Amino acid sequence: MIIDDLKQIVKKTAPKVDVDKITEDARLLEDLRLDSLSVLMMSMGVEEFYGITLEEFVPFKTVKDVIDYLKKMGIKDE
């Protein structure tokens, strides 16, 4: 599932984040306490993991925003 992939990516790119707090409704900045650099690193991790290129600026606010974007990019949530 995409959310499990995201947990792995965040674990690598922002190791201080408690991955158990990663739910679809979790807000990246407020709930997960990611800063702008961590969000950038996560985005780069997503690109590498899925072999895609994200648009220059995608305003992800929640984990669900990331999941929905990846689904639009053709990533299957299996």
PyMOL Python script that loads the backbone (N, CA, C, O; Angstrom):
from pymol import cmd

cmd.read_pdbstr("""\
ATOM      1  N   MET A   1       0.845  -1.187   0.000  1.00  0.00           N
ATOM      2  CA  MET A   1       0.000   0.000   0.000  1.00  0.00           C
ATOM      3  C   MET A   1       0.885   1.244   0.000  1.00  0.00           C
ATOM      4  O   MET A   1       2.000   1.235   0.523  1.00  0.00           O
ATOM      5  N   ILE A   2       0.370   2.293  -0.588  1.00  0.00           N
ATOM      6  CA  ILE A   2       1.139   3.530  -0.694  1.00  0.00           C
ATOM      7  C   ILE A   2       1.534   4.045   0.686  1.00  0.00           C
ATOM      8  O   ILE A   2       2.664   4.495   0.877  1.00  0.00           O
ATOM      9  N   ILE A   3       0.625   3.985   1.640  1.00  0.00           N
ATOM     10  CA  ILE A   3       0.940   4.531   2.964  1.00  0.00           C
ATOM     11  C   ILE A   3       2.111   3.778   3.605  1.00  0.00           C
ATOM     12  O   ILE A   3       2.923   4.378   4.310  1.00  0.00           O
ATOM     13  N   ASP A   4       2.196   2.485   3.364  1.00  0.00           N
ATOM     14  CA  ASP A   4       3.323   1.713   3.896  1.00  0.00           C
ATOM     15  C   ASP A   4       4.626   2.117   3.212  1.00  0.00           C
ATOM     16  O   ASP A   4       5.676   2.196   3.850  1.00  0.00           O
ATOM     17  N   ASP A   5       4.544   2.372   1.899  1.00  0.00           N
ATOM     18  CA  ASP A   5       5.717   2.861   1.168  1.00  0.00           C
ATOM     19  C   ASP A   5       6.163   4.208   1.725  1.00  0.00           C
ATOM     20  O   ASP A   5       7.356   4.449   1.910  1.00  0.00           O
ATOM     21  N   LEU A   6       5.189   5.088   1.994  1.00  0.00           N
ATOM     22  CA  LEU A   6       5.513   6.414   2.527  1.00  0.00           C
ATOM     23  C   LEU A   6       6.174   6.306   3.903  1.00  0.00           C
ATOM     24  O   LEU A   6       7.081   7.076   4.219  1.00  0.00           O
ATOM     25  N   LYS A   7       5.727   5.368   4.706  1.00  0.00           N
ATOM     26  CA  LYS A   7       6.354   5.167   6.018  1.00  0.00           C
ATOM     27  C   LYS A   7       7.826   4.797   5.855  1.00  0.00           C
ATOM     28  O   LYS A   7       8.682   5.301   6.581  1.00  0.00           O
ATOM     29  N   GLN A   8       8.114   3.916   4.899  1.00  0.00           N
ATOM     30  CA  GLN A   8       9.506   3.531   4.635  1.00  0.00           C
ATOM     31  C   GLN A   8      10.319   4.731   4.166  1.00  0.00           C
ATOM     32  O   GLN A   8      11.453   4.935   4.601  1.00  0.00           O
ATOM     33  N   ILE A   9       9.728   5.523   3.275  1.00  0.00           N
ATOM     34  CA  ILE A   9      10.421   6.694   2.725  1.00  0.00           C
ATOM     35  C   ILE A   9      10.708   7.702   3.828  1.00  0.00           C
ATOM     36  O   ILE A   9      11.821   8.221   3.922  1.00  0.00           O
ATOM     37  N   VAL A  10       9.709   7.983   4.664  1.00  0.00           N
ATOM     38  CA  VAL A  10       9.889   8.948   5.755  1.00  0.00           C
ATOM     39  C   VAL A  10      10.920   8.427   6.751  1.00  0.00           C
ATOM     40  O   VAL A  10      11.721   9.200   7.277  1.00  0.00           O
ATOM     41  N   LYS A  11      10.906   7.142   7.007  1.00  0.00           N
ATOM     42  CA  LYS A  11      11.876   6.553   7.941  1.00  0.00           C
ATOM     43  C   LYS A  11      13.308   6.817   7.470  1.00  0.00           C
ATOM     44  O   LYS A  11      14.204   7.050   8.281  1.00  0.00           O
ATOM     45  N   LYS A  12      13.512   6.777   6.146  1.00  0.00           N
ATOM     46  CA  LYS A  12      14.843   7.027   5.587  1.00  0.00           C
ATOM     47  C   LYS A  12      15.175   8.514   5.509  1.00  0.00           C
ATOM     48  O   LYS A  12      16.306   8.916   5.782  1.00  0.00           O
ATOM     49  N   THR A  13      14.192   9.326   5.137  1.00  0.00           N
ATOM     50  CA  THR A  13      14.467  10.743   4.869  1.00  0.00           C
ATOM     51  C   THR A  13      14.281  11.645   6.079  1.00  0.00           C
ATOM     52  O   THR A  13      14.855  12.733   6.132  1.00  0.00           O
ATOM     53  N   ALA A  14      13.491  11.211   7.047  1.00  0.00           N
ATOM     54  CA  ALA A  14      13.259  11.999   8.268  1.00  0.00           C
ATOM     55  C   ALA A  14      13.201  11.031   9.446  1.00  0.00           C
ATOM     56  O   ALA A  14      12.132  10.802  10.011  1.00  0.00           O
ATOM     57  N   PRO A  15      14.348  10.463   9.817  1.00  0.00           N
ATOM     58  CA  PRO A  15      14.373   9.401  10.827  1.00  0.00           C
ATOM     59  C   PRO A  15      13.833   9.777  12.208  1.00  0.00           C
ATOM     60  O   PRO A  15      13.531   8.891  13.007  1.00  0.00           O
ATOM     61  N   LYS A  16      13.709  11.057  12.498  1.00  0.00           N
ATOM     62  CA  LYS A  16      13.197  11.463  13.815  1.00  0.00           C
ATOM     63  C   LYS A  16      11.677  11.359  13.908  1.00  0.00           C
ATOM     64  O   LYS A  16      11.113  11.428  15.000  1.00  0.00           O
ATOM     65  N   VAL A  17      11.018  11.195  12.767  1.00  0.00           N
ATOM     66  CA  VAL A  17       9.560  11.115  12.751  1.00  0.00           C
ATOM     67  C   VAL A  17       9.120   9.729  13.213  1.00  0.00           C
ATOM     68  O   VAL A  17       9.665   8.712  12.784  1.00  0.00           O
ATOM     69  N   ASP A  18       8.127   9.711  14.094  1.00  0.00           N
ATOM     70  CA  ASP A  18       7.538   8.456  14.558  1.00  0.00           C
ATOM     71  C   ASP A  18       6.597   7.960  13.460  1.00  0.00           C
ATOM     72  O   ASP A  18       5.513   8.512  13.273  1.00  0.00           O
ATOM     73  N   VAL A  19       7.010   6.919  12.735  1.00  0.00           N
ATOM     74  CA  VAL A  19       6.211   6.452  11.598  1.00  0.00           C
ATOM     75  C   VAL A  19       4.853   5.911  12.022  1.00  0.00           C
ATOM     76  O   VAL A  19       3.955   5.800  11.187  1.00  0.00           O
ATOM     77  N   ASP A  20       4.681   5.576  13.280  1.00  0.00           N
ATOM     78  CA  ASP A  20       3.373   5.126  13.756  1.00  0.00           C
ATOM     79  C   ASP A  20       2.343   6.258  13.715  1.00  0.00           C
ATOM     80  O   ASP A  20       1.139   6.001  13.744  1.00  0.00           O
ATOM     81  N   LYS A  21       2.807   7.499  13.649  1.00  0.00           N
ATOM     82  CA  LYS A  21       1.903   8.650  13.573  1.00  0.00           C
ATOM     83  C   LYS A  21       1.465   8.936  12.137  1.00  0.00           C
ATOM     84  O   LYS A  21       0.623   9.803  11.902  1.00  0.00           O
ATOM     85  N   ILE A  22       2.034   8.211  11.185  1.00  0.00           N
ATOM     86  CA  ILE A  22       1.702   8.455   9.783  1.00  0.00           C
ATOM     87  C   ILE A  22       0.392   7.754   9.448  1.00  0.00           C
ATOM     88  O   ILE A  22       0.327   6.533   9.309  1.00  0.00           O
ATOM     89  N   THR A  23      -0.647   8.571   9.324  1.00  0.00           N
ATOM     90  CA  THR A  23      -1.971   8.120   8.904  1.00  0.00           C
ATOM     91  C   THR A  23      -2.389   9.007   7.748  1.00  0.00           C
ATOM     92  O   THR A  23      -1.749  10.026   7.491  1.00  0.00           O
ATOM     93  N   GLU A  24      -3.447   8.640   7.049  1.00  0.00           N
ATOM     94  CA  GLU A  24      -3.887   9.464   5.920  1.00  0.00           C
ATOM     95  C   GLU A  24      -4.216  10.888   6.346  1.00  0.00           C
ATOM     96  O   GLU A  24      -3.975  11.830   5.590  1.00  0.00           O
ATOM     97  N   ASP A  25      -4.754  11.054   7.527  1.00  0.00           N
ATOM     98  CA  ASP A  25      -5.167  12.384   7.983  1.00  0.00           C
ATOM     99  C   ASP A  25      -4.035  13.198   8.603  1.00  0.00           C
ATOM    100  O   ASP A  25      -4.217  14.378   8.901  1.00  0.00           O
ATOM    101  N   ALA A  26      -2.882  12.589   8.799  1.00  0.00           N
ATOM    102  CA  ALA A  26      -1.769  13.294   9.441  1.00  0.00           C
ATOM    103  C   ALA A  26      -1.292  14.457   8.578  1.00  0.00           C
ATOM    104  O   ALA A  26      -1.055  14.306   7.379  1.00  0.00           O
ATOM    105  N   ARG A  27      -1.158  15.621   9.213  1.00  0.00           N
ATOM    106  CA  ARG A  27      -0.632  16.801   8.520  1.00  0.00           C
ATOM    107  C   ARG A  27       0.889  16.757   8.595  1.00  0.00           C
ATOM    108  O   ARG A  27       1.471  16.495   9.647  1.00  0.00           O
ATOM    109  N   LEU A  28       1.511  17.016   7.458  1.00  0.00           N
ATOM    110  CA  LEU A  28       2.964  16.883   7.376  1.00  0.00           C
ATOM    111  C   LEU A  28       3.688  17.813   8.336  1.00  0.00           C
ATOM    112  O   LEU A  28       4.610  17.390   9.033  1.00  0.00           O
ATOM    113  N   LEU A  29       3.282  19.064   8.378  1.00  0.00           N
ATOM    114  CA  LEU A  29       3.987  20.038   9.210  1.00  0.00           C
ATOM    115  C   LEU A  29       3.552  19.973  10.668  1.00  0.00           C
ATOM    116  O   LEU A  29       4.388  19.911  11.570  1.00  0.00           O
ATOM    117  N   GLU A  30       2.255  19.987  10.894  1.00  0.00           N
ATOM    118  CA  GLU A  30       1.752  20.094  12.258  1.00  0.00           C
ATOM    119  C   GLU A  30       1.829  18.782  13.038  1.00  0.00           C
ATOM    120  O   GLU A  30       2.304  18.760  14.173  1.00  0.00           O
ATOM    121  N   ASP A  31       1.359  17.684  12.428  1.00  0.00           N
ATOM    122  CA  ASP A  31       1.288  16.414  13.154  1.00  0.00           C
ATOM    123  C   ASP A  31       2.602  15.633  13.119  1.00  0.00           C
ATOM    124  O   ASP A  31       3.032  15.079  14.130  1.00  0.00           O
ATOM    125  N   LEU A  32       3.228  15.597  11.954  1.00  0.00           N
ATOM    126  CA  LEU A  32       4.478  14.840  11.818  1.00  0.00           C
ATOM    127  C   LEU A  32       5.699  15.696  12.113  1.00  0.00           C
ATOM    128  O   LEU A  32       6.813  15.190  12.245  1.00  0.00           O
ATOM    129  N   ARG A  33       5.473  17.000  12.213  1.00  0.00           N
ATOM    130  CA  ARG A  33       6.546  17.956  12.528  1.00  0.00           C
ATOM    131  C   ARG A  33       7.686  17.935  11.512  1.00  0.00           C
ATOM    132  O   ARG A  33       8.859  18.081  11.857  1.00  0.00           O
ATOM    133  N   LEU A  34       7.301  17.746  10.243  1.00  0.00           N
ATOM    134  CA  LEU A  34       8.294  17.840   9.177  1.00  0.00           C
ATOM    135  C   LEU A  34       8.547  19.314   8.892  1.00  0.00           C
ATOM    136  O   LEU A  34       7.608  20.110   8.858  1.00  0.00           O
ATOM    137  N   ASP A  35       9.791  19.678   8.690  1.00  0.00           N
ATOM    138  CA  ASP A  35      10.085  21.045   8.265  1.00  0.00           C
ATOM    139  C   ASP A  35      10.190  21.042   6.739  1.00  0.00           C
ATOM    140  O   ASP A  35      10.066  19.993   6.107  1.00  0.00           O
ATOM    141  N   SER A  36      10.416  22.209   6.157  1.00  0.00           N
ATOM    142  CA  SER A  36      10.420  22.308   4.695  1.00  0.00           C
ATOM    143  C   SER A  36      11.513  21.441   4.072  1.00  0.00           C
ATOM    144  O   SER A  36      11.307  20.870   3.001  1.00  0.00           O
ATOM    145  N   LEU A  37      12.657  21.336   4.718  1.00  0.00           N
ATOM    146  CA  LEU A  37      13.731  20.490   4.197  1.00  0.00           C
ATOM    147  C   LEU A  37      13.324  19.016   4.245  1.00  0.00           C
ATOM    148  O   LEU A  37      13.607  18.262   3.314  1.00  0.00           O
ATOM    149  N   SER A  38      12.669  18.612   5.316  1.00  0.00           N
ATOM    150  CA  SER A  38      12.212  17.223   5.436  1.00  0.00           C
ATOM    151  C   SER A  38      11.168  16.888   4.378  1.00  0.00           C
ATOM    152  O   SER A  38      11.173  15.786   3.828  1.00  0.00           O
ATOM    153  N   VAL A  39      10.272  17.833   4.091  1.00  0.00           N
ATOM    154  CA  VAL A  39       9.268  17.617   3.044  1.00  0.00           C
ATOM    155  C   VAL A  39       9.962  17.478   1.689  1.00  0.00           C
ATOM    156  O   VAL A  39       9.588  16.628   0.881  1.00  0.00           O
ATOM    157  N   LEU A  40      10.967  18.309   1.445  1.00  0.00           N
ATOM    158  CA  LEU A  40      11.732  18.216   0.200  1.00  0.00           C
ATOM    159  C   LEU A  40      12.434  16.862   0.105  1.00  0.00           C
ATOM    160  O   LEU A  40      12.403  16.219  -0.944  1.00  0.00           O
ATOM    161  N   MET A  41      13.060  16.432   1.184  1.00  0.00           N
ATOM    162  CA  MET A  41      13.750  15.140   1.195  1.00  0.00           C
ATOM    163  C   MET A  41      12.757  13.994   0.990  1.00  0.00           C
ATOM    164  O   MET A  41      13.059  13.024   0.294  1.00  0.00           O
ATOM    165  N   MET A  42      11.579  14.107   1.594  1.00  0.00           N
ATOM    166  CA  MET A  42      10.551  13.095   1.407  1.00  0.00           C
ATOM    167  C   MET A  42      10.119  13.053  -0.054  1.00  0.00           C
ATOM    168  O   MET A  42       9.958  11.975  -0.628  1.00  0.00           O
ATOM    169  N   SER A  43       9.932  14.223  -0.653  1.00  0.00           N
ATOM    170  CA  SER A  43       9.531  14.294  -2.060  1.00  0.00           C
ATOM    171  C   SER A  43      10.575  13.633  -2.956  1.00  0.00           C
ATOM    172  O   SER A  43      10.234  12.908  -3.890  1.00  0.00           O
ATOM    173  N   MET A  44      11.837  13.889  -2.665  1.00  0.00           N
ATOM    174  CA  MET A  44      12.911  13.268  -3.437  1.00  0.00           C
ATOM    175  C   MET A  44      12.917  11.750  -3.225  1.00  0.00           C
ATOM    176  O   MET A  44      13.185  10.987  -4.153  1.00  0.00           O
ATOM    177  N   GLY A  45      12.623  11.327  -2.012  1.00  0.00           N
ATOM    178  CA  GLY A  45      12.530   9.897  -1.726  1.00  0.00           C
ATOM    179  C   GLY A  45      11.385   9.243  -2.476  1.00  0.00           C
ATOM    180  O   GLY A  45      11.512   8.118  -2.959  1.00  0.00           O
ATOM    181  N   VAL A  46      10.257   9.954  -2.574  1.00  0.00           N
ATOM    182  CA  VAL A  46       9.100   9.457  -3.333  1.00  0.00           C
ATOM    183  C   VAL A  46       9.478   9.304  -4.805  1.00  0.00           C
ATOM    184  O   VAL A  46       9.168   8.292  -5.433  1.00  0.00           O
ATOM    185  N   GLU A  47      10.149  10.320  -5.347  1.00  0.00           N
ATOM    186  CA  GLU A  47      10.574  10.260  -6.751  1.00  0.00           C
ATOM    187  C   GLU A  47      11.472   9.051  -6.998  1.00  0.00           C
ATOM    188  O   GLU A  47      11.289   8.318  -7.970  1.00  0.00           O
ATOM    189  N   GLU A  48      12.429   8.855  -6.123  1.00  0.00           N
ATOM    190  CA  GLU A  48      13.372   7.742  -6.284  1.00  0.00           C
ATOM    191  C   GLU A  48      12.668   6.392  -6.119  1.00  0.00           C
ATOM    192  O   GLU A  48      12.895   5.472  -6.905  1.00  0.00           O
ATOM    193  N   PHE A  49      11.826   6.276  -5.110  1.00  0.00           N
ATOM    194  CA  PHE A  49      11.150   5.013  -4.814  1.00  0.00           C
ATOM    195  C   PHE A  49      10.253   4.573  -5.964  1.00  0.00           C
ATOM    196  O   PHE A  49      10.259   3.406  -6.358  1.00  0.00           O
ATOM    197  N   TYR A  50       9.479   5.521  -6.500  1.00  0.00           N
ATOM    198  CA  TYR A  50       8.513   5.193  -7.548  1.00  0.00           C
ATOM    199  C   TYR A  50       9.039   5.421  -8.961  1.00  0.00           C
ATOM    200  O   TYR A  50       8.379   5.040  -9.928  1.00  0.00           O
ATOM    201  N   GLY A  51      10.207   6.031  -9.100  1.00  0.00           N
ATOM    202  CA  GLY A  51      10.757   6.293 -10.425  1.00  0.00           C
ATOM    203  C   GLY A  51       9.952   7.322 -11.203  1.00  0.00           C
ATOM    204  O   GLY A  51       9.770   7.200 -12.414  1.00  0.00           O
ATOM    205  N   ILE A  52       9.469   8.340 -10.488  1.00  0.00           N
ATOM    206  CA  ILE A  52       8.672   9.396 -11.117  1.00  0.00           C
ATOM    207  C   ILE A  52       9.319  10.746 -10.837  1.00  0.00           C
ATOM    208  O   ILE A  52      10.249  10.857 -10.038  1.00  0.00           O
ATOM    209  N   THR A  53       8.809  11.762 -11.509  1.00  0.00           N
ATOM    210  CA  THR A  53       9.238  13.132 -11.243  1.00  0.00           C
ATOM    211  C   THR A  53       8.020  13.916 -10.790  1.00  0.00           C
ATOM    212  O   THR A  53       7.020  13.986 -11.505  1.00  0.00           O
ATOM    213  N   LEU A  54       8.098  14.506  -9.609  1.00  0.00           N
ATOM    214  CA  LEU A  54       7.005  15.331  -9.100  1.00  0.00           C
ATOM    215  C   LEU A  54       7.071  16.706  -9.745  1.00  0.00           C
ATOM    216  O   LEU A  54       8.139  17.166 -10.148  1.00  0.00           O
ATOM    217  N   GLU A  55       5.923  17.352  -9.837  1.00  0.00           N
ATOM    218  CA  GLU A  55       5.912  18.728 -10.321  1.00  0.00           C
ATOM    219  C   GLU A  55       6.777  19.571  -9.396  1.00  0.00           C
ATOM    220  O   GLU A  55       7.003  19.216  -8.240  1.00  0.00           O
ATOM    221  N   GLU A  56       7.255  20.688  -9.920  1.00  0.00           N
ATOM    222  CA  GLU A  56       8.177  21.523  -9.147  1.00  0.00           C
ATOM    223  C   GLU A  56       7.623  21.893  -7.776  1.00  0.00           C
ATOM    224  O   GLU A  56       8.336  21.826  -6.775  1.00  0.00           O
ATOM    225  N   PHE A  57       6.358  22.278  -7.733  1.00  0.00           N
ATOM    226  CA  PHE A  57       5.761  22.635  -6.440  1.00  0.00           C
ATOM    227  C   PHE A  57       4.404  21.962  -6.316  1.00  0.00           C
ATOM    228  O   PHE A  57       3.464  22.299  -7.036  1.00  0.00           O
ATOM    229  N   VAL A  58       4.312  21.024  -5.413  1.00  0.00           N
ATOM    230  CA  VAL A  58       3.047  20.368  -5.124  1.00  0.00           C
ATOM    231  C   VAL A  58       2.752  20.638  -3.654  1.00  0.00           C
ATOM    232  O   VAL A  58       3.508  20.212  -2.782  1.00  0.00           O
ATOM    233  N   PRO A  59       1.654  21.345  -3.371  1.00  0.00           N
ATOM    234  CA  PRO A  59       1.373  21.745  -1.981  1.00  0.00           C
ATOM    235  C   PRO A  59       0.768  20.618  -1.137  1.00  0.00           C
ATOM    236  O   PRO A  59      -0.432  20.615  -0.863  1.00  0.00           O
ATOM    237  N   PHE A  60       1.595  19.676  -0.736  1.00  0.00           N
ATOM    238  CA  PHE A  60       1.120  18.593   0.124  1.00  0.00           C
ATOM    239  C   PHE A  60       0.917  19.124   1.538  1.00  0.00           C
ATOM    240  O   PHE A  60       1.835  19.686   2.137  1.00  0.00           O
ATOM    241  N   LYS A  61      -0.294  18.942   2.069  1.00  0.00           N
ATOM    242  CA  LYS A  61      -0.561  19.332   3.453  1.00  0.00           C
ATOM    243  C   LYS A  61      -0.703  18.095   4.340  1.00  0.00           C
ATOM    244  O   LYS A  61      -0.300  18.097   5.503  1.00  0.00           O
ATOM    245  N   THR A  62      -1.282  17.045   3.769  1.00  0.00           N
ATOM    246  CA  THR A  62      -1.503  15.820   4.536  1.00  0.00           C
ATOM    247  C   THR A  62      -0.920  14.619   3.795  1.00  0.00           C
ATOM    248  O   THR A  62      -0.561  14.704   2.621  1.00  0.00           O
ATOM    249  N   VAL A  63      -0.836  13.512   4.504  1.00  0.00           N
ATOM    250  CA  VAL A  63      -0.389  12.266   3.884  1.00  0.00           C
ATOM    251  C   VAL A  63      -1.363  11.875   2.777  1.00  0.00           C
ATOM    252  O   VAL A  63      -0.949  11.362   1.738  1.00  0.00           O
ATOM    253  N   LYS A  64      -2.658  12.116   2.999  1.00  0.00           N
ATOM    254  CA  LYS A  64      -3.662  11.803   1.973  1.00  0.00           C
ATOM    255  C   LYS A  64      -3.411  12.601   0.700  1.00  0.00           C
ATOM    256  O   LYS A  64      -3.625  12.078  -0.394  1.00  0.00           O
ATOM    257  N   ASP A  65      -2.966  13.846   0.807  1.00  0.00           N
ATOM    258  CA  ASP A  65      -2.625  14.638  -0.379  1.00  0.00           C
ATOM    259  C   ASP A  65      -1.540  13.937  -1.197  1.00  0.00           C
ATOM    260  O   ASP A  65      -1.610  13.892  -2.425  1.00  0.00           O
ATOM    261  N   VAL A  66      -0.549  13.397  -0.513  1.00  0.00           N
ATOM    262  CA  VAL A  66       0.544  12.689  -1.194  1.00  0.00           C
ATOM    263  C   VAL A  66      -0.002  11.436  -1.872  1.00  0.00           C
ATOM    264  O   VAL A  66       0.312  11.165  -3.031  1.00  0.00           O
ATOM    265  N   ILE A  67      -0.818  10.674  -1.146  1.00  0.00           N
ATOM    266  CA  ILE A  67      -1.395   9.444  -1.694  1.00  0.00           C
ATOM    267  C   ILE A  67      -2.251   9.749  -2.917  1.00  0.00           C
ATOM    268  O   ILE A  67      -2.125   9.082  -3.944  1.00  0.00           O
ATOM    269  N   ASP A  68      -3.122  10.752  -2.816  1.00  0.00           N
ATOM    270  CA  ASP A  68      -3.989  11.118  -3.940  1.00  0.00           C
ATOM    271  C   ASP A  68      -3.170  11.545  -5.152  1.00  0.00           C
ATOM    272  O   ASP A  68      -3.498  11.182  -6.282  1.00  0.00           O
ATOM    273  N   TYR A  69      -2.113  12.309  -4.927  1.00  0.00           N
ATOM    274  CA  TYR A  69      -1.246  12.755  -6.017  1.00  0.00           C
ATOM    275  C   TYR A  69      -0.592  11.551  -6.695  1.00  0.00           C
ATOM    276  O   TYR A  69      -0.547  11.471  -7.922  1.00  0.00           O
ATOM    277  N   LEU A  70      -0.087  10.621  -5.891  1.00  0.00           N
ATOM    278  CA  LEU A  70       0.566   9.441  -6.456  1.00  0.00           C
ATOM    279  C   LEU A  70      -0.417   8.595  -7.257  1.00  0.00           C
ATOM    280  O   LEU A  70      -0.055   8.039  -8.294  1.00  0.00           O
ATOM    281  N   LYS A  71      -1.654   8.494  -6.783  1.00  0.00           N
ATOM    282  CA  LYS A  71      -2.677   7.759  -7.540  1.00  0.00           C
ATOM    283  C   LYS A  71      -2.924   8.427  -8.889  1.00  0.00           C
ATOM    284  O   LYS A  71      -3.077   7.741  -9.900  1.00  0.00           O
ATOM    285  N   LYS A  72      -2.965   9.762  -8.915  1.00  0.00           N
ATOM    286  CA  LYS A  72      -3.135  10.492 -10.181  1.00  0.00           C
ATOM    287  C   LYS A  72      -1.966  10.246 -11.123  1.00  0.00           C
ATOM    288  O   LYS A  72      -2.121  10.289 -12.343  1.00  0.00           O
ATOM    289  N   MET A  73      -0.789   9.987 -10.546  1.00  0.00           N
ATOM    290  CA  MET A  73       0.412   9.715 -11.345  1.00  0.00           C
ATOM    291  C   MET A  73       0.442   8.261 -11.833  1.00  0.00           C
ATOM    292  O   MET A  73       1.370   7.856 -12.534  1.00  0.00           O
ATOM    293  N   GLY A  74      -0.572   7.487 -11.460  1.00  0.00           N
ATOM    294  CA  GLY A  74      -0.664   6.110 -11.926  1.00  0.00           C
ATOM    295  C   GLY A  74      -0.120   5.067 -10.972  1.00  0.00           C
ATOM    296  O   GLY A  74      -0.019   3.892 -11.327  1.00  0.00           O
ATOM    297  N   ILE A  75       0.233   5.484  -9.760  1.00  0.00           N
ATOM    298  CA  ILE A  75       0.728   4.531  -8.767  1.00  0.00           C
ATOM    299  C   ILE A  75      -0.476   3.794  -8.175  1.00  0.00           C
ATOM    300  O   ILE A  75      -1.436   4.419  -7.723  1.00  0.00           O
ATOM    301  N   LYS A  76      -0.414   2.485  -8.184  1.00  0.00           N
ATOM    302  CA  LYS A  76      -1.520   1.681  -7.662  1.00  0.00           C
ATOM    303  C   LYS A  76      -1.372   1.506  -6.150  1.00  0.00           C
ATOM    304  O   LYS A  76      -0.273   1.295  -5.637  1.00  0.00           O
ATOM    305  N   ASP A  77      -2.495   1.597  -5.456  1.00  0.00           N
ATOM    306  CA  ASP A  77      -2.510   1.474  -3.993  1.00  0.00           C
ATOM    307  C   ASP A  77      -2.845   0.033  -3.616  1.00  0.00           C
ATOM    308  O   ASP A  77      -3.962  -0.276  -3.201  1.00  0.00           O
ATOM    309  N   GLU A  78      -1.855  -0.832  -3.771  1.00  0.00           N
ATOM    310  CA  GLU A  78      -2.086  -2.262  -3.506  1.00  0.00           C
ATOM    311  C   GLU A  78      -1.328  -2.708  -2.291  1.00  0.00           C
ATOM    312  O   GLU A  78      -1.399  -3.878  -1.914  1.00  0.00           O
TER     313      GLU A  78
END
""", "prot")
cmd.dss("prot")
cmd.show_as("cartoon", "prot")
cmd.util.cbc("prot")
cmd.orient("prot")
